[in-house]
Amino acid sequence: MHVWLVPDLPDAVLDRLEGVLDPEERRRAAALDRPHRREFVAAHGAARAVVGRRLGLAPAEVRWRIGAHGKPEVPGVSVSLSRSAGVAMVALTRDRPLGVDLQRLLHTDAVRTAERFFAAEEAHRVRAAAAAERPALLTRLLTRKEACVKASGGRLFPGLRRPVLDRDVVGEADGGRYRVRDLTAPAGFAAAVAVGGAAPYRVRAHRWHERETP
C-alpha cells in the first residue's frame, strides 16, 4: 500500500494539476475559497497522476465513479485522499477497501470532545493523558476513525463511536474489519490509514515532488 504526502505546492504546479481535472472537479474547486481550493486541486490532481500511472493512463483520462458518500472510485485500484491546512495525502492499493485521513492537530477541549463522541475507553484514555498530550491523542484517534469510515464508504458521525485503540478494528455499523496504521505526518498534523480485511500489509511512504506533476 502506497501513500503520498503532497506538500503545499507553488501556483505554477497547481495550475498544471488543475489542467488534468475533469469538469466536475474544476467546478467543485472553483466554488472553494483559495486555501481550500489549493488543497483540493493538489489532492485530486495528485490522485489522478498516481492512479493513471498504475493503470497506464494519462491523468486526465482517469474516469472516477463517485461512491454513495462522495468517495472517488475507479476499477482496478482502491484510492483514497485527504486534505488539511494546505497539505494533502493520497493512498493507493490494489484490491482492498482503503481509507486515508490527514488532520491538523485539534486545539479544542479534548476531554469534552472525546466524552461526547468517542467510545468510553477512548474518552478515558484522553482524560488520563497529560494536558499537553491530549490534542495529539484526540487527533490521532479521529484520523483512525475517519480512515475507517472512508474505507467502509460510510458516514462520519456513526463512525466516531467505533473503537480504534487497537490496530485491528471491527466495525459496529457495517460489520467490516479494518487494519489501521498511524502514518508519519508533518509537524502539527496526524494521519492514519485503514485497509479492509484482517491480513497485514506494508506501507510505502512517498513525498510528492514537482517533477511528478503532469
LUMLUMDREN-931124 format. One record per atom (N, C-alpha, C, CB): z negated, y, x negated; residue in one letter. Coordinates in steps of 0.05 Angstrom, whole numbers, plus 5000, padded with zeros to 4 digits. Glycine has a CB too. Example, Ala and Ser with C-alpha at 12.3 -4.5 7.8 and 13.67 -1.06 7.14 Angstrom:
! LUMLUMDREN-931124
484448864736a/484449104754a/484449344736a/481949114774a/485849554743s/485749794727s/484350014742s/488649884718s/
//
This chain:
! LUMLUMDREN-931124
500049774983m/500050005000m/500050254982m/497650005019m/501850434988h/502250674971h/501250924986h/505150704963h/499951104971v/499051354982v/499951584964v/495951364986v/501151784975w/501952024960w/500152264969w/504952094964w/499052404949l/497752654954l/499952874950l/495352704935l/500253034971v/502353244970v/500853514967v/504153244996v/500953644944p/499353894940p/500754124954p/499153954910p/499354354953d/500554594963d/503054654947d/498554834962d/505354674960l/507954684946l/509154974947l/509954494959l/510755044927p/512055304927p/513955334950p/513555354901p/514455584958d/516255634981d/518955504978d/516555934985d/520055514953a/522755404949a/522855104954a/523755464921a/520754964947v/520554674951v/520254624981v/518254554935v/518554774994l/518254745023l/520854795038l/516054925034l/522354985029d/524955045042d/526754795040d/526355285030d/526754665017r/528354425014r/527354195032r/528454334985r/524754165034l/523653965051l/524254015080l/520653935047l/524054275088e/524654345116e/527554275123e/524154635121e/529354285103g/532154215108g/532653935116g/533754285084g/530753745110v/531253465118v/529853395144v/530153285096v/528353585156l/527053525182l/529153515204l/524953735188l/528453375226d/530253365249d/529653605266d/529953105265d/531353665286p/530953905303p/528253915316p/533053915324p/527153695326e/524553695339e/522353765319e/523953425352e/522553655295e/520553725274e/520654025267e/520853555249e/523054125265r/523354415258r/522254585281r/526254485252r/522654495306r/521654645329r/518554645328r/522654525355r/517354415322r/514454405321r/513354575298r/513554115318r/514754565275a/513854725252a/514055025259a/515554655228a/516155105272a/516455395278a/514355495297a/519255435290a/513155325312a/511055405331a/508355445318a/510855205354a/508055375293l/505455385279l/505155655264l/505055155261l/502655725258d/502255955240d/503055865212d/499356055242d/503256065194r/504356005167r/502855785152r/504356255151r/500155795150p/498855585135p/499255305146p/495855635134p/499055275173h/499455015185h/502454935184h/498455015214h/504255125185r/507055055182r/507654945155r/508755315187r/506455055134r/506854955107r/505854665105r/505455135086r/503454615116e/502454335115e/504254145130e/499654335128e/505154225154f/506854055170f/509453985155f/507554195197f/510754185144v/513354145130v/512853965106v/514554415121v/510754015091a/510153845067a/509753555075a/507653955052a/508053505096a/507453235104a/509853085115a/505253235125a/511253215133h/513553085146h/515953065128h/514353235171h/516453265111g/518553245092g/518153025071g/519053505078g/515653015060a/515052805041a/515152525053a/512252855029a/514152505078a/514352245092a/517252155095a/513052265120a/518952335102r/521852255104r/522952165077r/523452495114r/522052305056a/523052235029a/522151955021a/522152435009a/519651885024v/518651625015v/519651405033v/515551625014v/519851455059v/520851245077v/523851205072v/520451325107v/525351425068g/528151395062g/528651235036g/529451665059g/527051295016r/527351144990r/526750844995r/525451254969r/524750775011r/524150495016r/526350355031r/521550475031r/527650505050l/529650385067l/532550425058l/529450495095l/532850565036g/535550615026g/537050825042g/537150365025g/535651025053l/536851235069l/536251505057l/535751225098l/538051695062a/537451975056a/535152065074a/539952155059a/533352245065p/531152325081p/531952425109p/529552545067p/534152575110a/535052685136a/536052465155a/537152885132a/536652225144e/537652005161e/535451835174e/539451835144e/532951885165v/530751735177v/530451815206v/528151775161v/530351625224r/530051685253r/527351575263r/532351555269r/525551765269w/522951695278w/523051605307w/520951925275w/521351415314r/520751355342r/517851445345r/521151045349r/517351625364i/514651735367i/513051555385i/514752025378i/510751465375g/508951285390g/507551425413g/506951165371g/505851275427a/504651375451a/502951625446a/502951155463a/501751645422h/499951875416h/501052045394h/497151775409h/503752045391g/505052225373g/505352125345g/503452475372g/504751875339k/504951765312k/507851695306k/503251515308k/509051795284p/511851735278p/512051435269p/512851915255p/514051305279e/514551025272e/517450985265e/513750835296e/517950795248v/520750725240v/520850435234v/521650905216v/522850285244p/522949995239p/523149945209p/525349875253p/521649735200g/521849655172g/519549725155g/524349765160g/518049935163v/515650015147v/513550125166v/516350225126v/511050145156s/508950285170s/508350535154s/506350105174s/508250765168v/507751015154v/505651175169v/510351175152v/504051325155s/502051505167s/501851755150s/499251365170s/501251975162l/501052225148l/498752395158l/503652385149l/497652565141s/495452735148s/495652995133s/492752595143s/494453205144r/494653465130r/492053625136r/497153625139r/491253775116s/488853935120s/488654155098s/486353755119s/488254395106a/487654615088a/489654645065a/484854585077a/492154615071g/494254665051g/495254425036g/493254855032g/493954195039v/494953955026v/495453735046v/492853855004v/496853525038a/497653315056a/497453045042a/500453365068a/497452825058m/497552555047m/499552395064m/494752415047m/501052225050v/502852045064v/502251755054v/505852115058v/501951575072a/501451295065a/503651115075a/498751195076a/504350905060l/506550735067l/505950445060l/509150825053l/506450265078t/506349975072t/508449835088t/503549865079t/508649575083r/511049435094r/510649345123r/511549195077r/508549195129d/508649055155d/505849035168d/509748785152d/504049225163r/501449225175r/500849495187r/499249145155r/499449505210p/498649765221p/497149925201p/496849725247p/497650185200l/496750355178l/495950625189l/498950385157l/493750735178g/492951005184g/491651135160g/490951005208g/492351385155v/491051535133v/489951795144v/493151585110v/487751885132d/486652145141d/485552295118d/484452095163d/485952555118l/485052745098l/483652975112l/487452845080l/481253035103q/479753255116q/478453425095q/477653135135q/478453685099r/476853865084r/473853815092r/477654165088r/472053845073l/469253795079l/468253965103l/467453845055l/466853835121l/465853975145l/463254105139l/465653775168l/463154365140h/460654515136h/459554595164h/461054765117h/458354405177t/457254435204t/454554305204t/459154315226t/453254305226d/450654165229d/451253865229d/449154255255d/451053745205a/451853465202a/450253275220a/451753375174a/447653315220v/445853135235v/446553155265v/442853205230v/446753395275r/447253435304r/450053315311r/447253735311r/452053355294t/454653245299t/454652945300t/456753345279t/453352825280a/453252535278a/451752415302a/451952445252a/449552545309e/447952435332e/449552455358e/445352585334e/451252655360r/452752685385r/455152495387r/453752975387r/456452445364f/459052305366f/459052025353f/461152475353f/457251975333f/457451735317f/455651515328f/456851785288f/456051275318a/454251045325a/451451105314a/455350785313a/449450985326a/446651045319a/446050995290a/444750875336a/446950775278e/446450725250e/447650935232e/447450445242e/450051025239e/451251235223e/449751505225e/454151275232e/448951565249a/447351815253a/444751795236a/446751855283a/443551565236h/441151525220h/441751565190h/439851255224h/444051465181r/444751495152r/445151785145r/447251325146r/446451935163v/446852215157v/444252365157v/448752345178v/442552305176r/439952435178r/438152385154r/438452345204r/438452135143a/436752065120a/437852175093a/436551765118a/440252265093a/441452365068a/440252635061a/444552385070a/440352705035a/439452965026a/441253175039a/439552994996a/440153405045a/441653615059a/444253685045a/440053865062a/444253695018a/446653765003a/448853555005a/445953814974a/448053305011e/449953085012e/451153035040e/448652825002e/449953155060r/450753105087r/453653175094r/448953245106r/454653415085p/457453485092p/459353275082p/458153755081p/459053185057a/460852985046a/460652715060a/460352945016a/458252635067l/457852385082l/459052395110l/454952305083l/458552615124l/459652645151l/462652645150l/458652905163l/463852785131t/466752805130t/467952535122t/467653015110t/466652395103r/467652135095r/467651935118r/465952015072r/465551935134l/465551755158l/467651835178l/462751765171l/468052095181l/470152185200l/472952105191l/469952485203l/473452125165t/476152045156t/476551745160t/476552115126t/474551585156r/474851295161r/475451245191r/472251145153r/474051385208k/474451345237k/477251435245k/472451505253k/478151665235e/480851765242e/482951585231e/481252055232e/482551475207a/484451285196a/484751045214a/483651205168a/482550935224c/482650705242c/484050775268c/479750605248c/483451015279v/484851105303v/487851115299v/483651375313v/488651225277k/491551245271k/492750975268k/492051415246k/491350785255a/492450515251a/492750375278a/490650355233a/490950415296s/491050285322s/492750425342s/488250255334s/493450685336g/495050835355g/493550935379g/497350665365g/490850945377g/489151035399g/488551325398g/486650875400g/486451395414r/485551675415r/483051715399r/485151755445r/482651955389l/480452005371l/477751975384l/480652275359l/477352105407f/474652125418f/473251845422f/474652275444f/474651655434p/473351385436p/472851265409p/475051205453p/474651325390g/474351205363g/472051315347g/476851245348g/470851535355l/468651645340l/466251465341l/467951915350l/465951295361r/463651115364r/464150855348r/463151055393r/466450825336r/467050575322r/465450585295r/470050545316r/463650395290p/462150395265p/463950345241p/459950185266p/463650505220v/465450485197v/463850485171v/467450705197v/461250405172l/459750395147l/460750175129l/456750355154l/461749965140d/462949745124d/465949775122d/462149475136d/467049655101r/469949665098r/471449505119r/470749565070r/470149295128d/471449115148d/470549215176d/470648815144d/472349345190v/471749485215v/473049335238v/472649775214v/471449275259v/472449145283v/472449355305v/470748895291v/474849395317g/475049605337g/473549525363g/477949655344g/472249715375e/470849665400e/472649695424e/468449855403e/474449885423a/476249935446a/478649755446a/477150225446a/479949715422d/482349565421d/481949275411d/484349695403d/479549205401g/479048935392g/480348875366g/480048745412g/481749065353g/483149015328g/481249015304g/485349215323g/482148905282r/480548905257r/482049075236r/480048615247r/480549235222y/481849405202y/480149405176y/482049695212y/481549415154r/480149435128r/480449725119r/481249235107r/478149855113v/478150135107v/477450175078v/476050285125v/478850365065r/478350445038r/478150745036r/480550335019r/476150845021d/476051125014d/478051184992d/473151215005d/479351414994l/481351484975l/480451714957l/483951564989l/481451734933t/480951964916t/482252204929t/482051924887t/480752424931a/481752664944a/481152904927a/480552704973a/482453134931p/481753374915p/478953454920p/483753604922p/477853614902a/475153714905a/474953864932a/474353904882a/472753814947g/472353944972g/473753804996g/473454224971g/474853564991f/476153405012f/475053125012f/479253405008f/475552975034a/475052695035a/477552565047a/472552615052a/478052315040a/480452175051a/479951875053a/482952225033a/481251745071a/480951465075a/483451345087a/478551395094a/483751085083v/486050945094v/484950695109v/488150865073v/486250615130a/485650375145a/488150215149a/484250445173a/487949955144v/490249775147v/489449545165v/491149655119v/491149485184g/490549275204g/490348995192g/492549275226g/488448835202g/488148555192g/485848535173g/490648455180g/484948295168a/482648245150a/483448195122a/481148005160a/486048155116a/486848095088a/486448335070a/489848015088a/485548295045p/485148515027p/487848635018p/483548425002p/487748865006y/490149004997y/489449184974y/491549155019y/491449264958r/491049454937r/492349714944r/492249334910r/491149934935v/492250194939v/493450304913v/490050394950v/495950384914r/497150524892r/497450814899r/499950394885r/496050984883a/495951264889a/497951414872a/493051384884a/499251604885h/501351774871h/500852064878h/504151684880h/501752244861r/501752524867r/504652614870r/500352684844r/505152744892w/507852834898w/508653054878w/508152944927w/510953014866h/511953214847h/514453354858h/512753084820h/514853604849e/517053764859e/519753624854e/517054034846e/519853474832r/522453344826r/523153124846r/522353224798r/521253034862e/521752834883e/522952954908e/519252674889e/522853224910t/523853354934t/526853324936t/523053654934t/527853254960p/530753214963p/532253474958p/531453114992p/
//
